[in-house]
Amino acid sequence: MEFKIDTKEKILIVQPQITQLDANLSAGFTREVSELPGLDGRNLILDMALVEKADEEGIKAILTVYHQQYDSGLSCAVTGLNSTLTNDLKIADETAYNLVPTMSEAIDMVMMEDLERELLQDEE
């Protein structure tokens, strides 16, 4: 699977170069995003602007990547979703809060969470 990748200091922006995320691609999507070389120690933004459709397995793959970031103590935001995919993700997982319409909002979201983690660590 091909990705367009933009690496920032604290963020890795990943845009899958596909129009449909289905059961055939979902395992590869999860594995490949999780193993991207620039991801270690960075927050993740999934830019899903090119993805028009996702089946149940595709939705699970997006949510798996999303939660893996939080499980590793980092943030994730999903942007560029069409209204159908946004609704499907919200229905599949009510705890996926960082579904935002624009890239600037996604960047703001993960940077605010990153700052919050830093401030909480300083208090300890």
N, C-alpha and C positions, 0 to 999 in steps of 0.2 A: 504494500500500500504506500502511496506517495503522500508526503506531507509538505506543506510550506511551513517553514519554521523561522521564527524571529526570536533571537535571544537577547534579552535585556539583563541588567545587573541582577535583579531579583525575580524575574519572570521569564518563563518560556511560553511563547505563543505558538500554538500548533493549529494548523488548518488542514484537515484531511482533504485531499484532492479527489473526492468522490461525490456522487449525487445521491447515493443510496447506501445506508448502513444496514445490512441485513444479516441473517444468521451465518451466511457464508463468510462475511468479512468481520463479524463482531469479535471473535476470539483473536484474530490477528490485530485488530484495532487496539484491543485492551493490552495485548502483549507489546506491540510495537511502541505505543505511546509510553507505557510504563518503563520501557528500556531505552528511551531516547537518551543519547549521551549528555545533552545539556540540561536534563531535568533534575539531576541530583542537587538538592539544596535550593531549588528554585520553586516558586509558585507557578501554577499552570493556568493558562487561559486556553480553552478549547474554542476556536473560532469555527463554528459549524455553518458558516454562510453558504457554502456550496452544497451542503447536504439537504436534499429536498424531502427525503423519506427515510424512515427507520422503522424496522419491525420490532417486535417485542425483544428479541435478542440484541438488536442494535441499541435500543433504549437501555437495556441492562448493561451493555458495554460502556456506554457514556457514563452511567451512574457508578459503575465499578471504578473507572478511572477517577472520577470525581471523589469518591470516598477513599480511594487509595492515597490521594494527596493529603486529605485530612488525617488519615490514619498515620501518616508519616510526619505529622506536625506542620504541614504546609497548607496553603490555600489553593482553591480552584474556583474558576468562574467559567460559565458557558455562555457564549454570546453568538449572535448571528443566527439564532434559531427562528424558523418560521413559526407562525402561530400554532400549527398542528403539532410540531415537535415540542414546543414549549408546553402545551397542554398535556401531551403524552408523558413528558418527564415529570411534570407536577403531579399527575395522577399516579405515576409509578412510584414516586418517592416524595412525600411532603417535606422531607428534611433537606432537600436540595434547594437551598435558598438563593444561591448565586447564579440564577438564570437571568441575565441582563441583556437588554436589547442592543447596546452599543459597545464597541471596543473601549472607549474612554471610560464608561461605567465599569467594565470588567477590570480594567487596570486600577481604577480608584478602589474598587471592592477588595481586590487582593492586597493592595498596598495598605489599606486601612487595617485589614486583618493582620498583616505583617507587623505594622506599627503597634497594634494592640498586644500581640505576642511579645514584642520587645519590651513594652512597658510593663507587662505582667512579670517578665523575667527579672527586670530591674527591681521590682518590689520584693522579690523573694530573698 
